[in-house]
Amino acid sequence: MQTSTPVGNILEAISILDFEDQLFVAETLQKRIVELRRNKIALRIQEAEENYRLGKVRSGSVTDLMMDSTDD
């Protein structure tokens, strides 16, 4: 693997580790990714709650919402 990118360098360094250490790195990264996704979802929930509080949310059936979007 001949790359000079930071990611390539990281992957190359990981490939030198023994199997158990590589598993540890993989598990740690997976846990961090899960946490990042949770944080993104939490931020999206906060945005949605704020929009609801400010009255920026429409509700109705799909047909109602489609009709509203074509009226604009």
Biopython code that builds the backbone (N, CA, C, O; Angstrom):
import numpy as np
from Bio.PDB.StructureBuilder import StructureBuilder

atoms = [
    (1, "MET", "N", (0.853, -1.174, 0.000)),
    (1, "MET", "CA", (0.000, 0.000, 0.000)),
    (1, "MET", "C", (0.898, 1.236, 0.000)),
    (1, "MET", "O", (1.489, 1.567, 1.028)),
    (2, "GLN", "N", (1.004, 1.905, -1.115)),
    (2, "GLN", "CA", (1.867, 3.067, -1.265)),
    (2, "GLN", "C", (1.029, 4.331, -1.433)),
    (2, "GLN", "O", (0.753, 4.751, -2.557)),
    (3, "THR", "N", (0.627, 4.935, -0.322)),
    (3, "THR", "CA", (-0.097, 6.201, -0.385)),
    (3, "THR", "C", (0.594, 7.188, 0.533)),
    (3, "THR", "O", (1.267, 6.801, 1.488)),
    (4, "SER", "N", (0.423, 8.454, 0.239)),
    (4, "SER", "CA", (1.052, 9.475, 1.071)),
    (4, "SER", "C", (0.014, 10.335, 1.781)),
    (4, "SER", "O", (0.358, 11.362, 2.366)),
    (5, "THR", "N", (-1.249, 9.929, 1.738)),
    (5, "THR", "CA", (-2.285, 10.689, 2.418)),
    (5, "THR", "C", (-2.259, 10.370, 3.905)),
    (5, "THR", "O", (-1.786, 9.304, 4.299)),
    (6, "PRO", "N", (-2.762, 11.283, 4.737)),
    (6, "PRO", "CA", (-2.821, 10.992, 6.174)),
    (6, "PRO", "C", (-3.593, 9.699, 6.475)),
    (6, "PRO", "O", (-3.176, 8.914, 7.326)),
    (7, "VAL", "N", (-4.699, 9.480, 5.788)),
    (7, "VAL", "CA", (-5.475, 8.259, 6.010)),
    (7, "VAL", "C", (-4.661, 7.040, 5.591)),
    (7, "VAL", "O", (-4.645, 6.025, 6.287)),
    (8, "GLY", "N", (-3.995, 7.147, 4.463)),
    (8, "GLY", "CA", (-3.147, 6.047, 4.011)),
    (8, "GLY", "C", (-2.047, 5.746, 5.011)),
    (8, "GLY", "O", (-1.729, 4.585, 5.267)),
    (9, "ASN", "N", (-1.466, 6.797, 5.574)),
    (9, "ASN", "CA", (-0.420, 6.611, 6.583)),
    (9, "ASN", "C", (-0.972, 5.918, 7.822)),
    (9, "ASN", "O", (-0.326, 5.041, 8.394)),
    (10, "ILE", "N", (-2.160, 6.314, 8.226)),
    (10, "ILE", "CA", (-2.793, 5.691, 9.394)),
    (10, "ILE", "C", (-3.071, 4.219, 9.119)),
    (10, "ILE", "O", (-2.777, 3.361, 9.951)),
    (11, "LEU", "N", (-3.638, 3.929, 7.948)),
    (11, "LEU", "CA", (-3.940, 2.538, 7.605)),
    (11, "LEU", "C", (-2.676, 1.691, 7.537)),
    (11, "LEU", "O", (-2.665, 0.534, 7.958)),
    (12, "GLU", "N", (-1.632, 2.271, 7.010)),
    (12, "GLU", "CA", (-0.363, 1.544, 6.930)),
    (12, "GLU", "C", (0.176, 1.259, 8.329)),
    (12, "GLU", "O", (0.663, 0.162, 8.600)),
    (13, "ALA", "N", (0.086, 2.247, 9.210)),
    (13, "ALA", "CA", (0.552, 2.054, 10.588)),
    (13, "ALA", "C", (-0.267, 0.978, 11.296)),
    (13, "ALA", "O", (0.279, 0.172, 12.050)),
    (14, "ILE", "N", (-1.575, 0.965, 11.055)),
    (14, "ILE", "CA", (-2.435, -0.043, 11.677)),
    (14, "ILE", "C", (-2.100, -1.433, 11.151)),
    (14, "ILE", "O", (-2.115, -2.407, 11.904)),
    (15, "SER", "N", (-1.800, -1.524, 9.871)),
    (15, "SER", "CA", (-1.515, -2.842, 9.284)),
    (15, "SER", "C", (-0.264, -3.481, 9.876)),
    (15, "SER", "O", (-0.092, -4.698, 9.797)),
    (16, "ILE", "N", (0.595, -2.683, 10.458)),
    (16, "ILE", "CA", (1.817, -3.204, 11.082)),
    (16, "ILE", "C", (1.519, -3.818, 12.453)),
    (16, "ILE", "O", (2.270, -4.670, 12.929)),
    (17, "LEU", "N", (0.437, -3.393, 13.078)),
    (17, "LEU", "CA", (0.081, -3.894, 14.406)),
    (17, "LEU", "C", (-0.283, -5.372, 14.355)),
    (17, "LEU", "O", (-0.653, -5.903, 13.308)),
    (18, "ASP", "N", (-0.169, -6.026, 15.515)),
    (18, "ASP", "CA", (-0.609, -7.422, 15.553)),
    (18, "ASP", "C", (-2.138, -7.474, 15.501)),
    (18, "ASP", "O", (-2.814, -6.459, 15.671)),
    (19, "PHE", "N", (-2.658, -8.655, 15.268)),
    (19, "PHE", "CA", (-4.086, -8.847, 15.031)),
    (19, "PHE", "C", (-4.938, -8.292, 16.173)),
    (19, "PHE", "O", (-5.924, -7.597, 15.925)),
    (20, "GLU", "N", (-4.571, -8.588, 17.412)),
    (20, "GLU", "CA", (-5.360, -8.127, 18.564)),
    (20, "GLU", "C", (-5.409, -6.602, 18.628)),
    (20, "GLU", "O", (-6.460, -6.029, 18.915)),
    (21, "ASP", "N", (-4.300, -5.952, 18.368)),
    (21, "ASP", "CA", (-4.277, -4.491, 18.378)),
    (21, "ASP", "C", (-5.112, -3.917, 17.232)),
    (21, "ASP", "O", (-5.774, -2.893, 17.398)),
    (22, "GLN", "N", (-5.083, -4.572, 16.078)),
    (22, "GLN", "CA", (-5.920, -4.125, 14.967)),
    (22, "GLN", "C", (-7.397, -4.249, 15.324)),
    (22, "GLN", "O", (-8.193, -3.367, 15.002)),
    (23, "LEU", "N", (-7.763, -5.344, 15.991)),
    (23, "LEU", "CA", (-9.152, -5.497, 16.443)),
    (23, "LEU", "C", (-9.531, -4.394, 17.419)),
    (23, "LEU", "O", (-10.629, -3.843, 17.344)),
    (24, "PHE", "N", (-8.623, -4.073, 18.336)),
    (24, "PHE", "CA", (-8.877, -3.007, 19.302)),
    (24, "PHE", "C", (-9.115, -1.677, 18.590)),
    (24, "PHE", "O", (-10.042, -0.944, 18.934)),
    (25, "VAL", "N", (-8.286, -1.368, 17.606)),
    (25, "VAL", "CA", (-8.450, -0.130, 16.836)),
    (25, "VAL", "C", (-9.799, -0.126, 16.121)),
    (25, "VAL", "O", (-10.511, 0.877, 16.141)),
    (26, "ALA", "N", (-10.148, -1.241, 15.492)),
    (26, "ALA", "CA", (-11.414, -1.332, 14.761)),
    (26, "ALA", "C", (-12.606, -1.153, 15.696)),
    (26, "ALA", "O", (-13.544, -0.424, 15.371)),
    (27, "GLU", "N", (-12.578, -1.811, 16.849)),
    (27, "GLU", "CA", (-13.676, -1.695, 17.810)),
    (27, "GLU", "C", (-13.781, -0.275, 18.357)),
    (27, "GLU", "O", (-14.880, 0.256, 18.519)),
    (28, "THR", "N", (-12.639, 0.332, 18.638)),
    (28, "THR", "CA", (-12.635, 1.702, 19.153)),
    (28, "THR", "C", (-13.211, 2.668, 18.125)),
    (28, "THR", "O", (-14.018, 3.532, 18.468)),
    (29, "LEU", "N", (-12.802, 2.525, 16.873)),
    (29, "LEU", "CA", (-13.335, 3.388, 15.815)),
    (29, "LEU", "C", (-14.833, 3.183, 15.637)),
    (29, "LEU", "O", (-15.576, 4.147, 15.448)),
    (30, "GLN", "N", (-15.276, 1.934, 15.698)),
    (30, "GLN", "CA", (-16.706, 1.652, 15.548)),
    (30, "GLN", "C", (-17.504, 2.323, 16.661)),
    (30, "GLN", "O", (-18.562, 2.897, 16.402)),
    (31, "LYS", "N", (-17.013, 2.258, 17.889)),
    (31, "LYS", "CA", (-17.700, 2.906, 19.010)),
    (31, "LYS", "C", (-17.737, 4.419, 18.822)),
    (31, "LYS", "O", (-18.747, 5.055, 19.120)),
    (32, "ARG", "N", (-16.657, 4.991, 18.335)),
    (32, "ARG", "CA", (-16.623, 6.440, 18.097)),
    (32, "ARG", "C", (-17.603, 6.840, 17.001)),
    (32, "ARG", "O", (-18.256, 7.879, 17.100)),
    (33, "ILE", "N", (-17.707, 6.028, 15.965)),
    (33, "ILE", "CA", (-18.648, 6.313, 14.880)),
    (33, "ILE", "C", (-20.078, 6.270, 15.395)),
    (33, "ILE", "O", (-20.892, 7.126, 15.049)),
    (34, "VAL", "N", (-20.386, 5.275, 16.222)),
    (34, "VAL", "CA", (-21.726, 5.177, 16.810)),
    (34, "VAL", "C", (-22.018, 6.431, 17.632)),
    (34, "VAL", "O", (-23.111, 6.991, 17.545)),
    (35, "GLU", "N", (-21.055, 6.867, 18.419)),
    (35, "GLU", "CA", (-21.245, 8.061, 19.249)),
    (35, "GLU", "C", (-21.436, 9.312, 18.383)),
    (35, "GLU", "O", (-22.280, 10.153, 18.692)),
    (36, "LEU", "N", (-20.663, 9.437, 17.311)),
    (36, "LEU", "CA", (-20.827, 10.575, 16.402)),
    (36, "LEU", "C", (-22.223, 10.585, 15.782)),
    (36, "LEU", "O", (-22.844, 11.641, 15.660)),
    (37, "ARG", "N", (-22.712, 9.411, 15.392)),
    (37, "ARG", "CA", (-24.064, 9.327, 14.821)),
    (37, "ARG", "C", (-25.110, 9.718, 15.855)),
    (37, "ARG", "O", (-26.065, 10.427, 15.538)),
    (38, "ARG", "N", (-24.934, 9.257, 17.091)),
    (38, "ARG", "CA", (-25.866, 9.641, 18.161)),
    (38, "ARG", "C", (-25.884, 11.152, 18.338)),
    (38, "ARG", "O", (-26.947, 11.757, 18.485)),
    (39, "ASN", "N", (-24.711, 11.753, 18.324)),
    (39, "ASN", "CA", (-24.633, 13.207, 18.487)),
    (39, "ASN", "C", (-25.327, 13.934, 17.341)),
    (39, "ASN", "O", (-26.016, 14.929, 17.565)),
    (40, "LYS", "N", (-25.150, 13.443, 16.107)),
    (40, "LYS", "CA", (-25.827, 14.058, 14.958)),
    (40, "LYS", "C", (-27.340, 13.947, 15.101)),
    (40, "LYS", "O", (-28.067, 14.899, 14.818)),
    (41, "ILE", "N", (-27.811, 12.783, 15.540)),
    (41, "ILE", "CA", (-29.247, 12.589, 15.730)),
    (41, "ILE", "C", (-29.759, 13.514, 16.830)),
    (41, "ILE", "O", (-30.828, 14.109, 16.690)),
    (42, "ALA", "N", (-29.009, 13.638, 17.918)),
    (42, "ALA", "CA", (-29.422, 14.516, 19.015)),
    (42, "ALA", "C", (-29.516, 15.966, 18.550)),
    (42, "ALA", "O", (-30.449, 16.677, 18.923)),
    (43, "LEU", "N", (-28.558, 16.407, 17.740)),
    (43, "LEU", "CA", (-28.617, 17.772, 17.209)),
    (43, "LEU", "C", (-29.827, 17.962, 16.304)),
    (43, "LEU", "O", (-30.487, 19.000, 16.347)),
    (44, "ARG", "N", (-30.111, 16.965, 15.492)),
    (44, "ARG", "CA", (-31.273, 17.038, 14.598)),
    (44, "ARG", "C", (-32.570, 17.092, 15.400)),
    (44, "ARG", "O", (-33.505, 17.800, 15.026)),
    (45, "ILE", "N", (-32.627, 16.347, 16.496)),
    (45, "ILE", "CA", (-33.801, 16.387, 17.369)),
    (45, "ILE", "C", (-33.964, 17.778, 17.966)),
    (45, "ILE", "O", (-35.076, 18.302, 18.022)),
    (46, "GLN", "N", (-32.873, 18.376, 18.409)),
    (46, "GLN", "CA", (-32.942, 19.734, 18.963)),
    (46, "GLN", "C", (-33.451, 20.720, 17.921)),
    (46, "GLN", "O", (-34.274, 21.581, 18.231)),
    (47, "GLU", "N", (-32.966, 20.601, 16.688)),
    (47, "GLU", "CA", (-33.442, 21.474, 15.606)),
    (47, "GLU", "C", (-34.932, 21.282, 15.379)),
    (47, "GLU", "O", (-35.676, 22.252, 15.239)),
    (48, "ALA", "N", (-35.362, 20.034, 15.342)),
    (48, "ALA", "CA", (-36.776, 19.743, 15.098)),
    (48, "ALA", "C", (-37.642, 20.275, 16.227)),
    (48, "ALA", "O", (-38.708, 20.838, 15.976)),
    (49, "GLU", "N", (-37.198, 20.105, 17.465)),
    (49, "GLU", "CA", (-37.959, 20.624, 18.604)),
    (49, "GLU", "C", (-38.037, 22.146, 18.560)),
    (49, "GLU", "O", (-39.080, 22.726, 18.861)),
    (50, "GLU", "N", (-36.944, 22.786, 18.189)),
    (50, "GLU", "CA", (-36.933, 24.250, 18.082)),
    (50, "GLU", "C", (-37.877, 24.707, 16.976)),
    (50, "GLU", "O", (-38.638, 25.656, 17.166)),
    (51, "ASN", "N", (-37.836, 24.051, 15.837)),
    (51, "ASN", "CA", (-38.755, 24.390, 14.748)),
    (51, "ASN", "C", (-40.203, 24.194, 15.171)),
    (51, "ASN", "O", (-41.064, 25.003, 14.824)),
    (52, "TYR", "N", (-40.480, 23.132, 15.914)),
    (52, "TYR", "CA", (-41.836, 22.883, 16.398)),
    (52, "TYR", "C", (-42.256, 23.990, 17.363)),
    (52, "TYR", "O", (-43.372, 24.503, 17.280)),
    (53, "ARG", "N", (-41.351, 24.355, 18.281)),
    (53, "ARG", "CA", (-41.638, 25.404, 19.263)),
    (53, "ARG", "C", (-41.921, 26.739, 18.576)),
    (53, "ARG", "O", (-42.770, 27.505, 19.031)),
    (54, "LEU", "N", (-41.215, 27.017, 17.484)),
    (54, "LEU", "CA", (-41.387, 28.276, 16.762)),
    (54, "LEU", "C", (-42.535, 28.230, 15.760)),
    (54, "LEU", "O", (-42.813, 29.224, 15.089)),
    (55, "GLY", "N", (-43.196, 27.097, 15.655)),
    (55, "GLY", "CA", (-44.326, 26.976, 14.736)),
    (55, "GLY", "C", (-43.921, 26.837, 13.282)),
    (55, "GLY", "O", (-44.706, 27.158, 12.389)),
    (56, "LYS", "N", (-42.723, 26.370, 13.033)),
    (56, "LYS", "CA", (-42.238, 26.216, 11.656)),
    (56, "LYS", "C", (-42.511, 24.822, 11.099)),
    (56, "LYS", "O", (-41.937, 24.432, 10.082)),
    (57, "VAL", "N", (-43.381, 24.075, 11.763)),
    (57, "VAL", "CA", (-43.639, 22.695, 11.370)),
    (57, "VAL", "C", (-45.050, 22.582, 10.821)),
    (57, "VAL", "O", (-45.998, 23.110, 11.403)),
    (58, "ARG", "N", (-45.181, 21.901, 9.711)),
    (58, "ARG", "CA", (-46.502, 21.629, 9.145)),
    (58, "ARG", "C", (-46.837, 20.172, 9.411)),
    (58, "ARG", "O", (-45.956, 19.314, 9.471)),
    (59, "SER", "N", (-48.119, 19.912, 9.569)),
    (59, "SER", "CA", (-48.528, 18.520, 9.725)),
    (59, "SER", "C", (-49.701, 18.245, 8.800)),
    (59, "SER", "O", (-50.383, 19.167, 8.353)),
    (60, "GLY", "N", (-49.922, 16.999, 8.524)),
    (60, "GLY", "CA", (-51.007, 16.597, 7.653)),
    (60, "GLY", "C", (-50.643, 15.332, 6.921)),
    (60, "GLY", "O", (-49.580, 14.752, 7.140)),
    (61, "SER", "N", (-51.526, 14.914, 6.058)),
    (61, "SER", "CA", (-51.260, 13.712, 5.269)),
    (61, "SER", "C", (-50.245, 14.045, 4.179)),
    (61, "SER", "O", (-49.934, 15.211, 3.936)),
    (62, "VAL", "N", (-49.747, 13.027, 3.544)),
    (62, "VAL", "CA", (-48.816, 13.229, 2.435)),
    (62, "VAL", "C", (-49.487, 14.068, 1.353)),
    (62, "VAL", "O", (-48.865, 14.962, 0.779)),
    (63, "THR", "N", (-50.740, 13.782, 1.082)),
    (63, "THR", "CA", (-51.481, 14.534, 0.060)),
    (63, "THR", "C", (-51.571, 16.006, 0.445)),
    (63, "THR", "O", (-51.350, 16.879, -0.394)),
    (64, "ASP", "N", (-51.896, 16.289, 1.716)),
    (64, "ASP", "CA", (-51.976, 17.677, 2.186)),
    (64, "ASP", "C", (-50.642, 18.395, 2.004)),
    (64, "ASP", "O", (-50.597, 19.524, 1.516)),
    (65, "LEU", "N", (-49.569, 17.738, 2.396)),
    (65, "LEU", "CA", (-48.248, 18.361, 2.289)),
    (65, "LEU", "C", (-47.843, 18.572, 0.837)),
    (65, "LEU", "O", (-47.225, 19.584, 0.507)),
    (66, "MET", "N", (-48.185, 17.632, -0.029)),
    (66, "MET", "CA", (-47.890, 17.786, -1.458)),
    (66, "MET", "C", (-48.684, 18.952, -2.037)),
    (66, "MET", "O", (-48.159, 19.722, -2.842)),
    (67, "MET", "N", (-49.942, 19.087, -1.635)),
    (67, "MET", "CA", (-50.778, 20.194, -2.117)),
    (67, "MET", "C", (-50.192, 21.527, -1.646)),
    (67, "MET", "O", (-50.142, 22.488, -2.414)),
    (68, "ASP", "N", (-49.747, 21.588, -0.383)),
    (68, "ASP", "CA", (-49.135, 22.808, 0.139)),
    (68, "ASP", "C", (-47.875, 23.167, -0.634)),
    (68, "ASP", "O", (-47.629, 24.343, -0.901)),
    (69, "SER", "N", (-47.078, 22.179, -0.995)),
    (69, "SER", "CA", (-45.825, 22.465, -1.689)),
    (69, "SER", "C", (-46.068, 22.931, -3.124)),
    (69, "SER", "O", (-45.251, 23.674, -3.668)),
    (70, "THR", "N", (-47.163, 22.514, -3.746)),
    (70, "THR", "CA", (-47.450, 22.961, -5.112)),
    (70, "THR", "C", (-48.132, 24.319, -5.128)),
    (70, "THR", "O", (-48.170, 24.979, -6.167)),
    (71, "ASP", "N", (-48.676, 24.748, -3.982)),
    (71, "ASP", "CA", (-49.324, 26.054, -3.896)),
    (71, "ASP", "C", (-48.313, 27.193, -3.821)),
    (71, "ASP", "O", (-48.670, 28.342, -4.078)),
    (72, "ASP", "N", (-47.065, 26.902, -3.475)),
    (72, "ASP", "CA", (-46.039, 27.954, -3.309)),
    (72, "ASP", "C", (-45.592, 28.528, -4.596)),
    (72, "ASP", "O", (-44.739, 29.416, -4.613)),
]
sb = StructureBuilder()
sb.init_structure("model")
sb.init_model(0)
sb.init_chain("A")
sb.init_seg("    ")
for serial, (resi, resn, name, xyz) in enumerate(atoms, 1):
    if name == "N":
        sb.init_residue(resn, " ", resi, " ")
    sb.init_atom(name, np.array(xyz, "f"), 0.0, 1.0, " ", f" {name:<3s}", serial, name[0])
structure = sb.get_structure()
